[in-house]
Amino acid sequence: MKKSASARAQSLFSLAKGLEAKRRDLSASINTQTGLSLDKADEEVELSIARLNDWAAYCDKLQGGTPSLPLSGSALSLPEALGVVGVVLPDENPLLSMVTLLGAAISFGNAVILIPSEKSPLPALTFIQVLQASDLPAGLVNIITGYKDQLTVSLANHSVIQAIWYWGSAEGCQFLQHSCSSPLKTLLLSIQQKGGERGRDWTHPSILEEMGRNAVQWKSIWIPTA
């Protein structure tokens, strides 16, 4: 995303306002697909709005540094965008998990290909209307629905994609570890919990720092002493 940090922040604030405008539709889509009550679904929308605002405020917070060196000279480390990130979304908290991962990626200048949950794709499809009304550049965020395993194979084989964040089966994680070694892709893999097992807590604010670290790569420059 070739914009300054302040411009990216404004775009994320705009997305948060768009969520607010579509609040009723988004709550209904969560209620329909997950079985949550409308009150609980509305809570997820509220958390999603707050999460986008958090990412907007986070855009300019990740700065470079000067790590110490055991040898002579000095070094400068700077964060850079990964490029195009393919994100295979989890089943739980379909809206909150989506805006959390989407916000992490575009906060630091990445483009995104999102594959929504097979079980609950409707919140992501409703979110397309928010994207269409936003000031994000066309093609920056792409949402593709379908069978997760088939689309994951396409992500792994696509030469333009530099990173994949995957929530899915153990078999899917193993496939990505094997297939993304050449050409090398940055991977963030998480096995989807089954049945009544408790998965990730998407409401916890610590996920901002975690995903912020995963949304960039660090470029280090060594400056020798004269």
C-alpha positions as CSV (number, residue, x, y, z in Angstrom):
1,M,0.0,0.0,0.0
2,K,2.0,3.0,-1.3
3,K,0.7,5.5,1.2
4,S,2.2,7.3,4.2
5,A,1.4,6.0,7.7
6,S,-1.0,8.8,8.3
7,A,-2.8,8.1,5.0
8,R,-3.1,4.4,5.9
9,A,-4.5,5.4,9.3
10,Q,-7.2,7.6,7.7
11,S,-8.2,4.7,5.5
12,L,-8.6,2.4,8.5
13,F,-10.6,5.1,10.3
14,S,-12.8,5.2,7.2
15,L,-13.3,1.4,7.3
16,A,-14.3,1.7,11.0
17,K,-16.9,4.3,10.1
18,G,-18.1,2.0,7.3
19,L,-18.6,-0.8,9.8
20,E,-20.6,1.5,12.0
21,A,-22.8,2.4,9.0
22,K,-23.4,-1.4,8.2
23,R,-23.7,-2.4,11.8
24,R,-27.2,-3.8,11.6
25,D,-26.4,-5.9,8.4
26,L,-23.2,-7.2,9.9
27,S,-24.8,-8.2,13.2
28,A,-27.6,-10.0,11.3
29,S,-25.0,-11.9,9.2
30,I,-23.1,-13.0,12.3
31,N,-26.4,-14.1,13.9
32,T,-27.4,-16.0,10.9
33,Q,-24.2,-17.9,10.4
34,T,-22.9,-18.5,13.9
35,G,-26.1,-18.8,15.9
36,L,-25.0,-16.1,18.3
37,S,-27.8,-13.9,19.7
38,L,-28.2,-10.5,18.1
39,D,-26.8,-8.8,21.2
40,K,-23.7,-11.0,21.1
41,A,-23.4,-10.4,17.4
42,D,-23.6,-6.7,17.9
43,E,-20.9,-6.9,20.5
44,E,-18.6,-8.5,17.9
45,V,-19.3,-5.7,15.5
46,E,-18.5,-3.2,18.2
47,L,-15.2,-4.9,19.0
48,S,-14.4,-5.0,15.3
49,I,-15.0,-1.2,15.0
50,A,-12.7,-0.6,17.9
51,R,-10.1,-3.0,16.5
52,L,-9.9,-1.1,13.2
53,N,-9.5,2.2,15.2
54,D,-6.7,0.5,17.1
55,W,-4.9,-0.4,13.9
56,A,-5.4,3.1,12.6
57,A,-3.6,4.4,15.7
58,Y,-0.9,1.8,15.4
59,C,0.2,2.7,11.8
60,D,3.0,4.9,12.8
61,K,4.0,3.2,16.0
62,L,6.4,0.6,14.6
63,Q,9.7,2.4,14.2
64,G,13.2,1.4,13.2
65,G,16.1,1.1,15.6
66,T,19.9,0.8,16.0
67,P,20.7,-2.6,17.5
68,S,24.1,-3.0,19.2
69,L,26.8,-5.0,17.3
70,P,29.6,-7.1,18.6
71,L,31.9,-5.7,15.9
72,S,32.9,-2.2,15.0
73,G,30.4,0.0,13.2
74,S,26.7,0.5,13.7
75,A,23.5,-0.8,12.2
76,L,20.1,0.5,11.3
77,S,17.0,-1.7,11.3
78,L,13.9,-0.6,9.4
79,P,10.5,-2.3,9.1
80,E,9.3,-3.0,5.5
81,A,6.0,-4.3,4.2
82,L,5.9,-8.0,3.3
83,G,4.1,-7.4,0.0
84,V,1.0,-9.4,-0.8
85,V,-0.3,-11.5,2.1
86,G,-2.7,-14.4,1.6
87,V,-4.9,-14.8,4.7
88,V,-7.0,-18.0,5.3
89,L,-9.4,-16.9,8.0
90,P,-10.5,-19.0,11.0
91,D,-14.1,-20.0,11.7
92,E,-14.4,-18.4,15.1
93,N,-15.4,-14.7,15.4
94,P,-15.7,-14.3,11.6
95,L,-15.9,-10.5,11.6
96,L,-13.5,-9.7,14.4
97,S,-10.8,-12.2,13.3
98,M,-11.1,-10.8,9.7
99,V,-10.7,-7.1,10.6
100,T,-7.9,-8.0,13.0
101,L,-5.8,-9.7,10.4
102,L,-6.8,-7.4,7.6
103,G,-5.9,-4.3,9.7
104,A,-2.6,-5.8,10.7
105,A,-1.7,-6.3,7.0
106,I,-2.7,-3.0,5.6
107,S,-1.5,-1.0,8.6
108,F,2.0,-1.6,7.5
109,G,1.5,-1.3,3.7
110,N,0.7,-4.8,2.6
111,A,-1.9,-5.9,0.0
112,V,-4.2,-8.7,1.1
113,I,-6.1,-11.7,-0.3
114,L,-8.7,-12.9,2.1
115,I,-10.2,-16.4,2.1
116,P,-13.2,-16.3,4.5
117,S,-14.4,-19.1,6.7
118,E,-16.2,-21.8,4.8
119,K,-18.7,-22.1,7.7
120,S,-19.4,-18.4,8.1
121,P,-18.5,-16.4,4.9
122,L,-21.5,-14.0,5.1
123,P,-19.8,-11.4,7.4
124,A,-16.9,-11.1,4.9
125,L,-19.3,-10.8,2.0
126,T,-21.2,-8.1,3.7
127,F,-17.9,-6.4,4.5
128,I,-17.3,-6.1,0.7
129,Q,-19.8,-3.3,0.7
130,V,-17.8,-1.4,3.3
131,L,-14.6,-1.8,1.2
132,Q,-16.4,-0.5,-1.9
133,A,-17.4,2.6,-0.1
134,S,-13.9,3.2,1.4
135,D,-11.0,5.1,0.0
136,L,-8.7,2.1,-0.2
137,P,-7.1,1.6,-3.6
138,A,-8.8,-0.8,-5.9
139,G,-7.2,-4.3,-5.6
140,L,-5.6,-3.7,-2.3
141,V,-8.0,-6.0,-0.5
142,N,-9.4,-9.0,-2.4
143,I,-12.0,-11.4,-0.9
144,I,-12.3,-14.9,-2.5
145,T,-14.8,-17.4,-1.2
146,G,-14.7,-21.2,-1.9
147,Y,-13.2,-24.4,-0.6
148,K,-10.4,-23.5,1.8
149,D,-8.1,-26.4,0.9
150,Q,-8.3,-25.7,-2.9
151,L,-7.8,-21.9,-2.4
152,T,-4.8,-22.6,-0.1
153,V,-3.1,-24.6,-2.8
154,S,-3.6,-21.6,-5.2
155,L,-2.1,-19.2,-2.6
156,A,0.9,-21.5,-2.1
157,N,1.6,-21.8,-5.8
158,H,1.2,-18.1,-6.6
159,S,4.5,-16.4,-7.2
160,V,3.2,-12.9,-6.4
161,I,2.2,-13.8,-2.8
162,Q,5.1,-13.2,-0.3
163,A,3.4,-14.4,2.9
164,I,0.5,-16.7,4.0
165,W,-1.3,-16.5,7.3
166,Y,-3.3,-19.7,7.7
167,W,-5.9,-20.9,10.2
168,G,-7.0,-24.4,9.3
169,S,-6.2,-28.1,9.6
170,A,-2.9,-29.7,10.7
171,E,-2.7,-31.2,7.2
172,G,-3.0,-27.8,5.7
173,C,-0.2,-26.5,7.9
174,Q,2.0,-29.4,6.8
175,F,1.2,-28.8,3.2
176,L,2.2,-25.1,3.4
177,Q,5.4,-25.9,5.3
178,H,6.4,-28.2,2.5
179,S,5.1,-26.3,-0.6
180,C,6.2,-22.8,0.4
181,S,9.9,-23.6,0.9
182,S,10.6,-22.9,-2.8
183,P,10.0,-20.1,-3.6
184,L,10.2,-19.1,0.0
185,K,7.2,-17.5,1.6
186,T,6.8,-16.1,5.1
187,L,4.3,-18.4,7.0
188,L,2.1,-17.8,10.1
189,L,0.3,-21.1,10.8
190,S,-2.3,-22.0,13.3
191,I,-4.3,-25.2,13.6
192,Q,-8.0,-24.6,13.8
193,Q,-9.5,-25.9,17.1
194,K,-12.2,-28.6,16.7
195,G,-15.5,-29.1,18.4
196,G,-15.9,-27.4,21.7
197,E,-12.2,-26.7,22.1
198,R,-11.3,-23.1,22.9
199,G,-9.3,-21.4,20.2
200,R,-7.6,-18.0,20.1
201,D,-9.1,-15.1,22.1
202,W,-9.6,-12.6,19.3
203,T,-10.8,-10.0,21.8
204,H,-7.5,-9.7,23.6
205,P,-5.5,-6.5,22.8
206,S,-2.2,-8.4,22.9
207,I,-2.9,-9.6,19.4
208,L,-2.1,-6.1,18.1
209,E,1.6,-6.4,19.0
210,E,1.7,-10.1,17.9
211,M,0.3,-9.4,14.4
212,G,2.2,-6.1,14.1
213,R,5.4,-8.1,14.3
214,N,4.2,-10.6,11.7
215,A,3.1,-7.9,9.2
216,V,6.6,-6.6,8.5
217,Q,10.0,-7.8,7.6
218,W,13.1,-6.1,9.0
219,K,15.8,-4.7,6.8
220,S,19.2,-4.1,8.5
221,I,21.9,-1.9,7.1
222,W,25.4,-2.2,8.5
223,I,27.4,1.1,8.6
224,P,31.1,0.4,9.0
225,T,33.3,2.7,11.1
226,A,35.8,4.7,9.0
